[in-house]
Amino acid sequence: MKKLVLTGLVAIGAVYLPVAAFAADDAAKAGTYVKDSVITTKVKAKLASKHMSTLTKIKVDTDNQGVVWLSGVAPTKDASDLAAMLAKDTDGVTSVHNDIVVAQ
């Protein structure tokens, strides 16, 4: 079993290393993308954990500096503020831009 896992890792390394050597900038961007998607996923999970279906409809985008943009429609100002607060309290988030529109 160990030999199979080691063989698989070597094969992956053999494929990945030449690509990484030719695309160092792309590799850095890929690492950034993973960080961004992790933060976005964490924020979305926090919004979903509040069991408010309106918060799960909010769009979350994260840039490579940890800045989160919230957009969409919330039923109340309190719901919009809650979404922003949850995003701000997420690991890796440096700031939050709350572009959520409150429904009239």
Buried (B, 14 or more C-beta within 10 A) or exposed (E): EEEEEEEEEEEEEEEEEEEBEEEEEEBEEEEEEEBBEBBBEBBBEBBEEBEBEBBEEBEBBBBEEBBBBBEBBBBEEEBBBBBBEBBBEBEBBEEBBBBBEEEE
